[in-house]
Amino acid sequence: MSDLPAPRFPRVLVTGAAGFVGRHLVRELEAAGHAVATTDAVPADAPAAAGLTGYAQADLRDEEAMRALVRGARPDAVVHLAGVSFVPDGARDPSLALTVNIGGTWALAEALAAEAPRARLLFVSTAQVYGTLPSPAPLREDSPLRPLSLYAVTKAAGESLLLARHAAGTLDALVARPGNHTGPGQSPKFVAPAFARQVLAAKRGELPAIRVGNLDSVRSFADVRDVVRAYRLLLERGASGGVYNVASPANVRIGDLLDRLRALAGCAAPVEPDPALWRPTDSCPELDVSRLRADTGWAPALTLDDTLRDLLATLEQPDNPHRNP
């Protein structure tokens, strides 16, 4: 029998649970004493769904399926992670991004209204809603929204939908706006695991050089395990209708990130520019997380080197599907 105190929201439904962040969040919630139900678009027998508690495949866009899912899960709270989250994917298929990220969010809210009207909903948005314009100070949650990608537009729209329902008194909703986060299990479509995979391959002699694009862009890189802990704390302690930034305390140049990975791995392979990987230089603004800290007591527990070290260790495992470049 667990010695943990009963959580405020005992049963939590996690959408997008088969994804990188979702799997970390499920572990975080279960470790804190929550009973968890999970859903994603992948079939129950897919490797990504293996081991997920109370898993049910569901299409966010199917309103009847979402009602059945909520009816069966009987959640006290929901963390809504599901969606088209890789920016280039949204650009390639705008209709999918719009229908999943906006229509699917609306369908979930409708399902909660019909089947679990007292449930709390934490909507995981993105710091990309602020855009990339330079800021003289870290951005607070009341800073203007200037989404530049279709992905960011869909997330800003999802926020508006849910916060409007909260203001109308029909939904207990709050919003998390995370900056970039990485860690063990992230897809090599993203920069840190893509670099880490190449660094390890070069160290093994399988690549003559590490192929790179523009190294001058700047990003923040929180550890996914710190981020999901913030989501749990927001679910338990966050203010209804509140919006919260979730981010690491400092931004990092992409080239410096690569240098840290090479140093941690002990890899001296040269770097080779690849025009196919080049993107214009940009910089994500720093985020003020004082509201998150004040309302939940959250602070990051892991350093960037901790994150990169664990990312490398995970990729070195022989059975890791992302091991080879």
SERO-843248 format. One line per 5 residues: their letters; for each residue x, y, z of N, C-alpha, C, CB. Coordinates in steps of 0.02 Angstrom, whole numbers, plus 50000, padded with zeros to 5 digits. Glycine has a CB too. Layout:
% residues N
a> X:Y:Z:X:Y:Z:X:Y:Z:X:Y:Z ~ ...
***
This chain:
% residues 325
msdlp> 50042:49940:50000:50000:50000:50000:50044:50063:50000:49952:50000:50062 ~ 50027:50111:49957:50069:50171:49950:50062:50216:50012:50050:50209:49887 ~ 50118:50248:50030:50118:50297:50084:50105:50367:50059:50184:50294:50122 ~ 50096:50375:49993:50085:50441:49964:50016:50467:49984:50093:50439:49888 ~ 50010:50532:49999:49944:50560:50012:49901:50557:49949:49949:50632:50037
aprfp> 49836:50552:49958:49791:50549:49901:49796:50614:49861:49718:50537:49924 ~ 49808:50611:49796:49814:50672:49756:49747:50707:49749:49843:50657:49687 ~ 49750:50772:49734:49689:50812:49727:49645:50785:49671:49707:50886:49715 ~ 49676:50763:49617:49639:50735:49560:49662:50663:49552:49651:50777:49494 ~ 49628:50616:49583:49654:50548:49586:49662:50514:49518:49609:50506:49628
rvlvt> 49616:50525:49472:49618:50489:49408:49629:50539:49352:49553:50449:49397 ~ 49683:50529:49314:49703:50576:49262:49705:50541:49194:49773:50607:49278 ~ 49674:50572:49145:49678:50549:49076:49732:50589:49040:49610:50557:49040 ~ 49778:50554:49007:49832:50587:48969:49821:50574:48895:49902:50561:48992 ~ 49809:50626:48856:49806:50619:48783:49877:50626:48755:49757:50671:48752
gaagf> 49889:50593:48698:49956:50594:48671:50006:50555:48713:49980:50666:48663 ~ 49979:50505:48749:50021:50469:48799:50075:50427:48767:49978:50426:48842 ~ 50068:50408:48704:50118:50365:48671:50177:50405:48645:50086:50327:48615 ~ 50175:50471:48650:50229:50513:48626:50285:50520:48676:50203:50580:48607 ~ 50336:50556:48655:50396:50568:48696:50379:50597:48765:50444:50615:48660
vgrhl> 50342:50652:48766:50325:50684:48829:50273:50643:48867:50300:50756:48817 ~ 50226:50615:48830:50172:50578:48862:50197:50520:48905:50126:50552:48810 ~ 50245:50483:48880:50269:50425:48918:50305:50448:48982:50317:50383:48874 ~ 50342:50503:48977:50374:50530:49038:50321:50555:49087:50422:50588:49020 ~ 50268:50587:49061:50216:50613:49105:50179:50557:49141:50167:50656:49065
vrele> 50164:50503:49106:50130:50447:49138:50170:50421:49197:50117:50390:49087 ~ 50235:50414:49188:50278:50390:49243:50277:50439:49301:50351:50380:49218 ~ 50280:50504:49285:50279:50555:49337:50214:50553:49377:50289:50625:49306 ~ 50158:50548:49343:50093:50547:49377:50085:50485:49420:50037:50551:49326 ~ 50104:50428:49392:50097:50365:49430:50142:50366:49492:50114:50305:49386
aagha> 50203:50393:49485:50248:50396:49542:50221:50441:49598:50317:50421:49520 ~ 50178:50489:49579:50149:50534:49629:50082:50509:49656:50139:50603:49598 ~ 50061:50449:49637:50001:50419:49665:49938:50426:49624:49990:50448:49730 ~ 49942:50454:49564:49883:50460:49521:49869:50394:49486:49893:50516:49470 ~ 49806:50378:49478:49785:50326:49432:49781:50358:49363:49717:50293:49453
vattd> 49808:50324:49313:49814:50355:49246:49779:50314:49194:49888:50364:49228 ~ 49741:50347:49151:49714:50318:49090:49748:50354:49032:49635:50325:49086 ~ 49759:50319:48977:49800:50347:48923:49765:50337:48855:49869:50314:48921 ~ 49780:50383:48810:49754:50378:48742:49803:50410:48693:49685:50411:48737 ~ 49799:50387:48631:49839:50414:48576:49807:50388:48512:49915:50394:48582
avpad> 49834:50409:48455:49807:50387:48391:49835:50320:48368:49821:50439:48339 ~ 49890:50297:48399:49921:50234:48376:49882:50174:48402:49995:50231:48399 ~ 49882:50118:48365:49846:50058:48388:49875:50032:48454:49850:50003:48335 ~ 49833:49995:48490:49854:49970:48556:49913:49922:48551:49796:49936:48589 ~ 49921:49888:48493:49976:49841:48487:50039:49872:48457:49955:49782:48444
apaaa> 50039:49938:48447:50098:49973:48422:50151:49976:48476:50080:50044:48396 ~ 50216:49973:48458:50269:49977:48509:50264:50040:48552:50337:49975:48475 ~ 50242:50095:48522:50238:50158:48560:50187:50155:48617:50220:50216:48514 ~ 50137:50111:48611:50085:50106:48662:50101:50052:48714:50019:50091:48630 ~ 50155:50015:48704:50171:49959:48749:50180:49983:48821:50234:49923:48725
gltgy> 50146:49951:48867:50155:49966:48937:50114:50024:48964:50225:49978:48951 ~ 50077:50059:48921:50038:50116:48944:49976:50091:48981:50018:50161:48885 ~ 49963:50120:49038:49907:50099:49081:49840:50120:49051:49915:50130:49151 ~ 49792:50075:49052:49724:50091:49031:49722:50122:48962:49693:50137:49080 ~ 49760:50095:48915:49767:50127:48849:49705:50115:48805:49829:50102:48814
aqadl> 49684:50168:48770:49631:50163:48720:49650:50206:48660:49563:50186:48749 ~ 49649:50175:48601:49662:50214:48540:49601:50258:48526:49677:50166:48481 ~ 49614:50320:48507:49559:50365:48490:49583:50420:48443:49529:50396:48554 ~ 49539:50441:48398:49553:50496:48353:49523:50559:48384:49524:50483:48281 ~ 49565:50608:48399:49542:50670:48431:49486:50703:48391:49599:50718:48438
rdeea> 49487:50695:48326:49439:50730:48284:49370:50699:48285:49465:50733:48213 ~ 49364:50639:48313:49301:50602:48313:49264:50618:48379:49313:50525:48305 ~ 49213:50660:48375:49180:50683:48436:49147:50625:48474:49127:50735:48419 ~ 49117:50578:48439:49085:50522:48474:49138:50478:48507:49043:50480:48424 ~ 49195:50468:48473:49249:50428:48503:49276:50462:48565:49305:50416:48452
mralv> 49281:50528:48563:49307:50564:48622:49257:50559:48680:49320:50637:48605 ~ 49193:50563:48666:49144:50555:48719:49147:50486:48750:49073:50568:48692 ~ 49155:50435:48708:49160:50367:48734:49223:50358:48775:49159:50316:48676 ~ 49277:50389:48753:49340:50385:48790:49333:50416:48859:49396:50420:48751 ~ 49306:50476:48863:49298:50509:48927:49249:50472:48971:49275:50582:48917
rgarp> 49196:50446:48942:49146:50408:48980:49179:50346:49012:49088:50387:48935 ~ 49222:50313:48974:49255:50254:49000:49310:50269:49050:49284:50214:48944 ~ 49346:50323:49039:49403:50340:49083:49381:50371:49149:49451:50388:49047 ~ 49325:50406:49149:49299:50440:49209:49353:50482:49243:49270:50389:49258 ~ 49384:50528:49207:49441:50565:49236:49418:50621:49283:49483:50595:49181
davvh> 49459:50632:49334:49453:50691:49376:49490:50750:49344:49479:50678:49447 ~ 49539:50733:49301:49578:50785:49266:49606:50755:49202:49636:50811:49312 ~ 49623:50799:49156:49651:50780:49092:49712:50823:49078:49599:50786:49034 ~ 49766:50792:49054:49822:50830:49026:49821:50818:48951:49891:50808:49058 ~ 49810:50872:48914:49801:50867:48842:49867:50882:48806:49745:50914:48817
lagvs> 49903:50828:48790:49967:50834:48754:49958:50821:48679:50017:50786:48783 ~ 49907:50783:48660:49902:50758:48592:49898:50814:48541:49841:50713:48585 ~ 49928:50802:48483:49924:50851:48429:49981:50843:48381:49923:50921:48457 ~ 49979:50881:48327:50035:50884:48280:50085:50932:48309:50011:50907:48207 ~ 50142:50906:48334:50187:50947:48375:50252:50966:48340:50203:50911:48438
fvpdg> 50268:50934:48283:50330:50950:48248:50314:51003:48196:50362:50886:48215 ~ 50345:51062:48201:50327:51119:48159:50327:51103:48084:50374:51177:48172 ~ 50379:51070:48057:50377:51054:47985:50319:51008:47965:50442:51022:47965 ~ 50297:50964:48010:50240:50921:47994:50178:50963:47984:50228:50869:48051 ~ 50168:51013:48026:50110:51057:48018:50113:51096:47953:50106:51104:48076
ardps> 50174:51118:47934:50182:51156:47872:50167:51112:47811:50252:51185:47868 ~ 50186:51048:47816:50175:51002:47759:50102:50983:47752:50217:50939:47768 ~ 50065:50979:47806:49995:50958:47804:49954:51005:47848:49987:50884:47827 ~ 49940:51065:47823:49903:51114:47863:49835:51089:47886:49894:51178:47824 ~ 49800:51053:47844:49733:51029:47862:49737:50983:47922:49701:50993:47803
laltv> 49787:50940:47924:49794:50895:47981:49808:50934:48045:49850:50844:47968 ~ 49853:50982:48041:49869:51022:48100:49808:51060:48126:49926:51072:48085 ~ 49769:51088:48080:49710:51126:48101:49657:51081:48131:49682:51163:48041 ~ 49643:51025:48098:49589:50983:48123:49607:50947:48187:49570:50932:48070 ~ 49670:50927:48195:49691:50893:48256:49701:50942:48313:49756:50853:48243
niggt> 49741:50994:48301:49759:51039:48356:49703:51085:48378:49819:51080:48336 ~ 49660:51105:48332:49604:51148:48352:49540:51107:48358:49595:51206:48300 ~ 49522:51072:48304:49460:51032:48306:49463:50978:48359:49448:51001:48239 ~ 49520:50946:48367:49526:50894:48418:49522:50921:48488:49591:50856:48409 ~ 49550:50980:48499:49545:51012:48565:49473:51030:48581:49590:51074:48568
walae> 49437:51055:48531:49366:51070:48541:49326:51007:48556:49337:51106:48479 ~ 49341:50953:48519:49305:50890:48530:49317:50863:48600:49326:50838:48478 ~ 49378:50870:48625:49393:50848:48694:49354:50890:48744:49468:50852:48707 ~ 49353:50956:48734:49316:50999:48780:49241:50982:48780:49326:51073:48762 ~ 49214:50968:48722:49144:50949:48717:49131:50883:48753:49122:50943:48643
alaae> 49177:50836:48746:49170:50771:48780:49172:50780:48855:49225:50723:48757 ~ 49216:50823:48879:49219:50835:48952:49154:50868:48976:49279:50880:48969 ~ 49129:50916:48938:49067:50949:48958:49010:50899:48964:49049:51004:48908 ~ 49009:50850:48920:48954:50802:48920:48963:50745:48970:48946:50772:48851 ~ 49025:50723:48979:49037:50661:49018:49074:50671:49084:49075:50614:48976
aprar> 49111:50726:49090:49149:50737:49152:49154:50812:49164:49220:50705:49148 ~ 49098:50846:49177:49097:50919:49179:49138:50950:49236:49027:50943:49185 ~ 49155:50911:49286:49195:50938:49342:49270:50925:49334:49171:50908:49407 ~ 49288:50892:49281:49359:50875:49271:49400:50938:49255:49368:50823:49215 ~ 49461:50939:49279:49508:50993:49263:49546:50975:49200:49558:51005:49322
llfvs> 49559:51024:49156:49596:51013:49094:49658:51057:49092:49551:51026:49033 ~ 49717:51025:49089:49779:51061:49078:49796:51055:49004:49837:51033:49122 ~ 49795:51111:48969:49811:51113:48898:49885:51130:48889:49766:51164:48861 ~ 49922:51086:48857:49993:51098:48845:49999:51134:48778:50034:51032:48846 ~ 50014:51198:48781:50022:51241:48723:50097:51243:48705:49995:51313:48736
taqvy> 50123:51300:48689:50194:51307:48671:50215:51380:48680:50206:51284:48599 ~ 50279:51389:48698:50306:51457:48701:50312:51488:48632:50373:51456:48735 ~ 50304:51448:48580:50307:51477:48512:50250:51525:48498:50306:51421:48460 ~ 50199:51526:48540:50145:51575:48531:50171:51647:48539:50088:51562:48580 ~ 50229:51656:48573:50257:51723:48581:50296:51746:48520:50303:51724:48642
gtlps> 50310:51702:48473:50351:51720:48416:50425:51718:48433:50332:51788:48390 ~ 50466:51750:48391:50539:51748:48400:50571:51817:48402:50570:51707:48344 ~ 50530:51869:48410:50559:51936:48413:50602:51944:48476:50504:51990:48411 ~ 50658:51979:48472:50699:51990:48532:50659:52027:48586:50762:52030:48514 ~ 50675:52012:48648:50642:52044:48704:50695:52068:48753:50591:51997:48738
paplr> 50689:52129:48779:50739:52154:48826:50737:52119:48894:50730:52228:48837 ~ 50683:52084:48908:50676:52049:48972:50638:51984:48959:50639:52093:49025 ~ 50646:51934:49003:50607:51872:48995:50533:51886:48989:50621:51825:49053 ~ 50500:51848:48946:50429:51860:48932:50385:51831:48987:50410:51830:48865 ~ 50337:51871:49009:50287:51848:49057:50225:51824:49019:50269:51905:49106
edspl> 50181:51792:49055:50123:51762:49023:50075:51812:48992:50086:51720:49073 ~ 50079:51875:49013:50036:51926:48983:50069:51962:48924:50016:51977:49036 ~ 50127:51938:48902:50160:51968:48843:50118:51955:48781:50231:51938:48835 ~ 50123:51998:48731:50084:51989:48669:50101:51923:48635:50096:52047:48621 ~ 50050:51893:48604:50060:51832:48565:50072:51850:48492:49999:51784:48572
rplsl> 50126:51823:48464:50143:51836:48394:50163:51770:48360:50201:51888:48389 ~ 50117:51722:48356:50135:51657:48326:50155:51664:48253:50078:51608:48333 ~ 50209:51631:48234:50235:51637:48166:50224:51574:48124:50308:51653:48168 ~ 50221:51516:48155:50210:51454:48118:50137:51433:48125:50257:51398:48144 ~ 50115:51390:48078:50047:51364:48084:50038:51326:48149:50031:51318:48024
yavtk> 50089:51289:48170:50086:51253:48233:50071:51301:48291:50152:51215:48246 ~ 50108:51356:48294:50098:51404:48348:50029:51436:48344:50152:51458:48346 ~ 50006:51448:48284:49938:51476:48275:49886:51428:48303:49925:51491:48200 ~ 49893:51364:48288:49844:51316:48313:49845:51312:48389:49857:51246:48282 ~ 49904:51318:48418:49908:51315:48491:49877:51378:48523:49981:51307:48513
aages> 49890:51435:48493:49859:51497:48518:49783:51493:48513:49885:51558:48479 ~ 49758:51463:48458:49686:51455:48450:49658:51407:48502:49669:51430:48379 ~ 49694:51352:48515:49672:51305:48566:49668:51337:48635:49719:51246:48569 ~ 49717:51378:48651:49715:51415:48715:49652:51458:48719:49778:51460:48722 ~ 49639:51495:48665:49581:51540:48665:49516:51502:48674:49579:51580:48599
lllar> 49510:51446:48639:49449:51405:48645:49436:51384:48717:49453:51343:48600 ~ 49488:51358:48749:49480:51330:48816:49472:51385:48869:49539:51286:48833 ~ 49510:51439:48862:49505:51492:48911:49438:51529:48905:49563:51542:48904 ~ 49410:51531:48844:49343:51560:48836:49291:51517:48872:49325:51566:48761 ~ 49298:51452:48867:49251:51407:48902:49260:51414:48978:49262:51334:48881
haagt> 49323:51423:48999:49334:51433:49071:49300:51498:49094:49410:51436:49087 ~ 49309:51552:49055:49279:51616:49073:49203:51612:49076:49301:51670:49024 ~ 49175:51568:49034:49102:51559:49033:49078:51513:49089:49080:51531:48967 ~ 49125:51485:49128:49107:51443:49184:49089:51372:49165:49050:51472:49219 ~ 49109:51349:49104:49091:51282:49082:49150:51234:49081:49061:51285:49013
ldalv> 49209:51256:49102:49267:51212:49101:49320:51238:49149:49296:51206:49029 ~ 49347:51193:49190:49404:51210:49234:49467:51198:49193:49403:51167:49301 ~ 49493:51251:49162:49550:51243:49117:49608:51288:49138:49529:51259:49046 ~ 49668:51264:49123:49728:51305:49131:49777:51285:49076:49760:51297:49201 ~ 49827:51328:49064:49871:51321:49006:49944:51321:49027:49858:51378:48956
arpgn> 49982:51275:48999:50055:51275:49006:50086:51295:48939:50082:51205:49029 ~ 50134:51341:48942:50171:51361:48881:50244:51341:48889:50164:51439:48869 ~ 50261:51280:48869:50330:51257:48877:50376:51285:48822:50333:51182:48877 ~ 50438:51298:48842:50490:51310:48793:50516:51243:48768:50548:51351:48824 ~ 50570:51243:48731:50599:51181:48705:50618:51135:48762:50660:51195:48660
htgpg> 50606:51071:48753:50628:51022:48802:50651:50959:48766:50573:51005:48853 ~ 50698:50925:48796:50727:50866:48765:50744:50816:48820:50791:50884:48724 ~ 50771:50759:48799:50789:50708:48848:50783:50639:48818:50746:50713:48909 ~ 50793:50588:48859:50791:50519:48834:50725:50502:48801:50804:50471:48891 ~ 50728:50473:48742:50669:50451:48706:50643:50499:48654:50616:50439:48754
qspkf> 50673:50558:48647:50648:50606:48598:50666:50584:48527:50675:50676:48611 ~ 50622:50597:48480:50633:50579:48410:50693:50616:48382:50570:50594:48369 ~ 50732:50582:48338:50788:50616:48305:50767:50669:48255:50832:50566:48271 ~ 50702:50682:48247:50681:50739:48207:50700:50804:48241:50605:50737:48195 ~ 50714:50802:48306:50730:50861:48345:50805:50868:48354:50694:50860:48414
vapaf> 50828:50928:48365:50899:50943:48357:50944:50907:48406:50910:51016:48363 ~ 50928:50906:48471:50974:50876:48519:50984:50801:48507:50948:50887:48590 ~ 50930:50761:48500:50942:50690:48485:50972:50679:48415:50877:50652:48490 ~ 50957:50723:48367:50988:50716:48301:51063:50724:48306:50958:50767:48251 ~ 51086:50776:48342:51157:50785:48352:51187:50727:48392:51170:50852:48389
arqvl> 51154:50707:48446:51180:50654:48489:51190:50589:48450:51133:50642:48548 ~ 51143:50574:48407:51148:50513:48367:51208:50516:48320:51083:50502:48327 ~ 51218:50574:48288:51276:50581:48244:51342:50579:48282:51271:50646:48205 ~ 51343:50611:48341:51404:50612:48381:51425:50541:48399:51394:50654:48445 ~ 51377:50500:48420:51393:50431:48439:51414:50390:48378:51333:50399:48473
aakrg> 51381:50401:48322:51400:50365:48261:51470:50385:48239:51349:50378:48204 ~ 51486:50449:48243:51554:50472:48225:51606:50443:48273:51557:50548:48225 ~ 51589:50439:48336:51635:50411:48385:51649:50337:48370:51606:50418:48457 ~ 51599:50301:48346:51608:50230:48328:51642:50222:48261:51541:50195:48327 ~ 51655:50276:48225:51687:50273:48160:51639:50260:48103:51738:50220:48160
elpai> 51574:50268:48115:51524:50255:48064:51508:50317:48022:51460:50229:48096 ~ 51529:50375:48045:51521:50437:48007:51588:50474:48006:51466:50482:48038 ~ 51608:50501:47948:51671:50538:47945:51666:50608:47976:51694:50544:47873 ~ 51605:50636:47978:51595:50703:48004:51523:50711:48027:51612:50757:47950 ~ 51512:50761:48069:51445:50775:48095:51414:50828:48050:51447:50799:48170
rvgnl> 51359:50811:48018:51326:50858:47972:51282:50907:48010:51284:50819:47919 ~ 51289:50970:47995:51253:51021:48032:51223:51073:47986:51300:51055:48082 ~ 51173:51108:48012:51144:51166:47979:51170:51229:48011:51067:51164:47980 ~ 51126:51276:48024:51145:51339:48054:51156:51329:48129:51091:51394:48042 ~ 51216:51343:48153:51232:51333:48224:51223:51396:48266:51303:51308:48230
dsvrs> 51201:51450:48236:51198:51514:48273:51129:51529:48303:51217:51569:48228 ~ 51079:51488:48288:51014:51499:48320:51019:51483:48394:50959:51455:48286 ~ 50973:51511:48433:50975:51504:48505:50909:51474:48530:50989:51573:48539 ~ 50915:51426:48575:50856:51393:48603:50866:51382:48678:50843:51325:48567 ~ 50811:51371:48714:50815:51346:48782:50804:51270:48778:50763:51381:48830
fadvr> 50834:51234:48824:50827:51161:48824:50815:51137:48896:50890:51126:48794 ~ 50752:51134:48915:50735:51105:48980:50736:51029:48974:50666:51130:49005 ~ 50745:50995:49030:50741:50922:49030:50668:50902:49032:50780:50892:49091 ~ 50649:50853:48991:50580:50831:48988:50555:50808:49056:50572:50776:48937 ~ 50599:50781:49097:50577:50757:49163:50561:50815:49210:50632:50713:49194
dvvra> 50597:50870:49203:50578:50930:49240:50512:50959:49215:50633:50983:49235 ~ 50503:50956:49149:50442:50984:49119:50380:50946:49140:50448:50985:49042 ~ 50383:50879:49139:50323:50842:49159:50309:50849:49233:50331:50768:49140 ~ 50361:50860:49273:50349:50874:49344:50312:50941:49351:50416:50876:49383 ~ 50329:50990:49309:50292:51053:49310:50219:51042:49291:50324:51104:49261
yrlll> 50206:50999:49241:50137:50985:49221:50098:50954:49280:50135:50939:49159 ~ 50130:50906:49313:50095:50875:49370:50080:50926:49424:50138:50818:49400 ~ 50128:50968:49440:50117:51019:49492:50064:51069:49471:50183:51055:49507 ~ 50063:51087:49407:50010:51132:49383:49942:51100:49389:50023:51153:49311 ~ 49938:51037:49372:49874:51002:49378:49850:51003:49450:49881:50930:49353
ergas> 49896:50993:49497:49878:50988:49567:49869:51055:49601:49929:50948:49603 ~ 49909:51106:49581:49912:51169:49618:49899:51232:49577:49979:51174:49651 ~ 49898:51226:49511:49890:51284:49469:49822:51317:49477:49901:51266:49397 ~ 49819:51382:49462:49756:51420:49468:49711:51406:49408:49770:51495:49474 ~ 49648:51395:49421:49599:51387:49366:49600:51449:49322:49528:51375:49395
ggvyn> 49603:51438:49256:49607:51493:49209:49677:51522:49202:49561:51546:49230 ~ 49725:51494:49238:49793:51521:49236:49832:51499:49174:49830:51500:49297 ~ 49880:51540:49156:49927:51524:49102:49997:51526:49131:49920:51575:49041 ~ 50037:51476:49115:50103:51468:49148:50158:51452:49097:50100:51414:49202 ~ 50211:51491:49099:50271:51473:49062:50308:51416:49097:50318:51535:49054
vaspa> 50337:51372:49058:50378:51316:49084:50441:51314:49042:50339:51247:49081 ~ 50499:51329:49073:50560:51333:49034:50621:51328:49078:50562:51398:48995 ~ 50677:51313:49046:50742:51313:49081:50763:51386:49090:50796:51273:49041 ~ 50810:51399:49136:50826:51468:49152:50871:51504:49102:50859:51470:49218 ~ 50898:51470:49053:50945:51503:49008:50940:51475:48938:51018:51496:49034
nvrig> 50954:51517:48889:50956:51496:48819:51026:51475:48799:50932:51553:48774 ~ 51030:51432:48749:51093:51403:48727:51099:51408:48651:51099:51328:48750 ~ 51157:51429:48628:51170:51428:48555:51175:51356:48532:51236:51467:48538 ~ 51146:51342:48473:51145:51273:48448:51215:51245:48439:51107:51271:48380 ~ 51261:51286:48417:51330:51263:48410:51361:51244:48476:51372:51316:48377
dlldr> 51344:51281:48529:51369:51264:48596:51339:51199:48621:51355:51321:48646 ~ 51276:51187:48604:51244:51124:48622:51283:51065:48590:51170:51123:48598 ~ 51300:51072:48527:51338:51020:48493:51406:51010:48526:51346:51037:48419 ~ 51439:51065:48543:51505:51060:48576:51500:51022:48642:51535:51130:48588 ~ 51446:51033:48679:51438:50999:48744:51426:50925:48733:51379:51030:48784
lrala> 51387:50908:48682:51376:50838:48667:51441:50803:48646:51324:50830:48611 ~ 51480:50836:48605:51544:50807:48583:51591:50797:48643:51578:50852:48530 ~ 51593:50846:48688:51637:50840:48746:51614:50784:48792:51638:50907:48785 ~ 51548:50778:48804:51522:50726:48848:51534:50656:48819:51448:50736:48860 ~ 51530:50651:48753:51539:50586:48720:51613:50570:48707:51501:50585:48654
gcaap> 51657:50620:48713:51727:50609:48696:51736:50600:48621:51754:50550:48734 ~ 51703:50641:48581:51704:50634:48509:51740:50695:48478:51633:50628:48480 ~ 51792:50682:48439:51830:50736:48409:51816:50742:48334:51904:50726:48420 ~ 51763:50710:48309:51748:50712:48238:51736:50783:48214:51688:50667:48222 ~ 51755:50799:48153:51744:50867:48127:51670:50879:48112:51785:50878:48064
vepdp> 51654:50943:48103:51586:50965:48086:51585:50985:48013:51563:51024:48132 ~ 51534:50965:47977:51529:50978:47906:51462:51011:47890:51538:50913:47864 ~ 51461:51072:47863:51397:51104:47846:51359:51065:47793:51409:51176:47822 ~ 51294:51060:47802:51249:51026:47755:51195:51076:47735:51218:50961:47786 ~ 51197:51100:47672:51147:51150:47650:51075:51128:47660:51158:51167:47578
alwrp> 51063:51062:47657:50994:51038:47665:50968:51048:47736:50991:50963:47647 ~ 51014:51057:47784:50994:51066:47853:50992:51139:47874:51041:51028:47898 ~ 51012:51183:47831:51019:51254:47851:50951:51287:47859:51061:51292:47799 ~ 50943:51325:47912:50884:51366:47924:50907:51436:47944:50837:51335:47979 ~ 50868:51488:47931:50889:51556:47951:50901:51560:48026:50836:51608:47931
tdscp> 50947:51603:48046:50961:51613:48117:50901:51644:48152:51024:51657:48126 ~ 50882:51615:48208:50830:51646:48248:50845:51633:48322:50761:51618:48229 ~ 50806:51664:48364:50818:51658:48436:50751:51656:48472:50860:51718:48461 ~ 50743:51606:48514:50682:51603:48555:50690:51649:48615:50668:51529:48578 ~ 50641:51690:48630:50647:51734:48688:50649:51694:48753:50589:51784:48689
eldvs> 50683:51722:48803:50683:51690:48868:50615:51699:48901:50739:51719:48913 ~ 50597:51651:48943:50531:51652:48976:50538:51664:49051:50494:51586:48963 ~ 50494:51703:49077:50489:51714:49149:50446:51659:49179:50460:51785:49165 ~ 50474:51620:49226:50437:51565:49256:50419:51579:49329:50477:51500:49251 ~ 50420:51643:49348:50407:51659:49418:50336:51641:49440:50418:51734:49430
rlrad> 50287:51644:49394:50218:51625:49412:50215:51550:49427:50169:51643:49355 ~ 50246:51510:49386:50249:51438:49397:50283:51423:49464:50286:51403:49340 ~ 50338:51456:49477:50375:51444:49539:50333:51465:49600:50442:51483:49538 ~ 50300:51522:49596:50262:51547:49653:50201:51504:49668:50240:51619:49639 ~ 50167:51479:49616:50105:51442:49627:50116:51368:49641:50061:51449:49567
tgwap> 50173:51341:49620:50183:51268:49627:50246:51249:49664:50184:51236:49559 ~ 50293:51295:49672:50357:51278:49703:50406:51245:49656:50346:51234:49761 ~ 50390:51243:49591:50432:51208:49542:50499:51244:49532:50396:51202:49476 ~ 50551:51205:49523:50615:51229:49500:50648:51171:49463:50660:51256:49559 ~ 50687:51185:49410:50719:51129:49375:50769:51094:49420:50755:51154:49312
altld> 50771:51028:49415:50816:50987:49456:50876:50961:49417:50779:50929:49486 ~ 50872:50964:49350:50924:50935:49308:50958:50989:49266:50894:50881:49262 ~ 51024:50984:49260:51062:51030:49218:51060:51007:49146:51135:51036:49243 ~ 51081:51051:49101:51084:51032:49030:51132:50974:49020:51105:51091:48987 ~ 51189:50974:49055:51236:50917:49048:51205:50852:49074:51300:50932:49086
dtlrd> 51165:50855:49127:51129:50795:49149:51085:50768:49093:51086:50811:49212 ~ 51049:50813:49061:51003:50793:49007:51041:50763:48949:50963:50854:48983 ~ 51094:50796:48927:51131:50772:48869:51167:50706:48885:51182:50824:48846 ~ 51192:50699:48945:51225:50637:48965:51175:50578:48963:51255:50644:49037 ~ 51114:50589:48989:51064:50536:48988:51039:50522:48917:51005:50555:49032
llatl> 51035:50574:48876:51015:50564:48807:51066:50521:48770:51007:50632:48771 ~ 51130:50535:48779:51182:50494:48748:51180:50422:48774:51251:50525:48762 ~ 51171:50414:48839:51170:50347:48868:51112:50306:48840:51165:50350:48945 ~ 51054:50337:48831:50997:50302:48804:51009:50281:48732:50934:50345:48809 ~ 51037:50326:48693:51050:50311:48622:51103:50258:48613:51071:50374:48586
eqpdn> 51147:50249:48662:51200:50198:48656:51173:50128:48669:51256:50213:48705 ~ 51113:50121:48695:51085:50055:48707:51074:50019:48640:51020:50059:48747 ~ 51097:49957:48633:51093:49923:48568:51023:49915:48540:51124:49855:48574 ~ 50972:49910:48584:50904:49899:48559:50866:49964:48548:50865:49857:48608 ~ 50899:50022:48553:50865:50085:48542:50850:50094:48468:50909:50144:48568
phrnp> 50786:50105:48449:50769:50110:48378:50798:50172:48345:50694:50111:48370 ~ 50820:50222:48384:50848:50284:48355:50924:50284:48357:50821:50345:48393 ~ 50955:50225:48368:51027:50225:48380:51067:50245:48318:51049:50155:48403 ~ 51048:50221:48260:51088:50233:48199:51065:50295:48163:51085:50174:48152 ~ 51112:50334:48135:51095:50396:48100:51064:50382:48031:51157:50440:48091
***
